Amino acid sequence: MDQIVTVGRRKTSKARIFLVKGSGSITVNKKKLEDYFGREVAQMVVKQPLETVQMSEGVDIKATVSGGGSFGQAGAIRLGIARALVKYDENFKSPLKKEGFLTRDSRKVER
């Protein structure tokens, strides 16, 4: 399997996700997930799609993310990971869709 590349967006954040077979490491902007997102809630948001389909150990994820705040970035990464998992295995689509991870949250701050 080659690497799978997807994009996720949330508010003003954009994330590119690179998914390859591996041991379960997640890096965001060349830092470990725990170092990039200090708050545990943001780390949980990023891991949700992987835990839903029990793939936390099977794939490595590299994410590059820009714009917005930490939770917007976490949401963008979550959407990108969910899309990458569907590309990886079509059978993951229904559980991920049921949890709402494949739907882009289009809400933005209005002035």
N, C-alpha and C positions, 0 to 999 in steps of 0.2 A: 504494500500500500504506500503510495506517495503521500506527501503532505497535503492536507486539505486546508484551503484558505477561505475564510468567510469574513463578513463585515457585520458588526452590530452597532446600533446607534441608540442613544437615550438622551433626551434634552439636547444639550449642545456637545455631548461627548461622542467620539467616534472611536471604535476599536476594531483592529484587524486581528483575526485569530488564525494561528497556524497550529494544526492538530496533526500529530504523528504518533505511531505506536510507540509505547514506552512504559515507564515505570510509575507514572502518576504525578510527575512534577509540573507545577504551574509557575511560569515566570511572567511578570508584567513589566514592560519597559526595562528588561534585563535585570530585574530584581526579583527575589522570591516573593510569592504572594503575600506572605506574612510581613515582609519588610515594606512592601509598597502600600498595602492597606493596613494601617495600624489598628483600626477598629474591627472587632471580630464579626460584627454584623455584615460589614462589606465583604469580608472573606467568605462568610456563609452564602451570601447572594451569588458570588462567583461560582461556588461549588455546587449549587442546587441542581443544575441540569445533569451533572456527572453522577450525583448521588441518586437522582431519580431513576436513571437507567443502569445503575451499578457499574459504572465505568471509571470510578475514581482511581483505580490502579492500572488500567489498561492503556492509557494514552498520556502523552506529554502535551502540554499546551504552552505556546508562547503567544503573548498578547502585546500589541503595541497600541497604546491608547492615548488620546489627546483631547483637550477641551473639557469644560464643565468641572464639576466638583467630584469628590470621591464616590458618592453614591450614584451619581449619573454615570461615572466611568464603570462602576461595578455592574450597573444594569446593562450598559452597552456590551461589556465582556460576557455577561450571562446570555444575552441574545445571540452573540456571535458563537459562543460555545454550543448552544442548543442547535443552531443552524449547522454547525460543523458536524455534530453528532448525527443529525439526520442525513447529511451527505455520506457519512461513514457507514451508517446502517439505516435503511429506510424503515425498519421495524420500530425504531425509537420515536417515530413521528407522533403516534397517538398518545403515548404516555407524556411526552413533552408538551404536546398541544393541550392535553387535559389540564396540566399544571399551569398553562398560560405562558410558558417560556418562549414560544415561537411567535408571540404577538409583540409587535413593537409598541412600546408605550409612547404615544405621540404627544403627550402633554408637555407643554413648555411654559415657562413663566411669561405672563403678559405684563405689559407696563400699564 
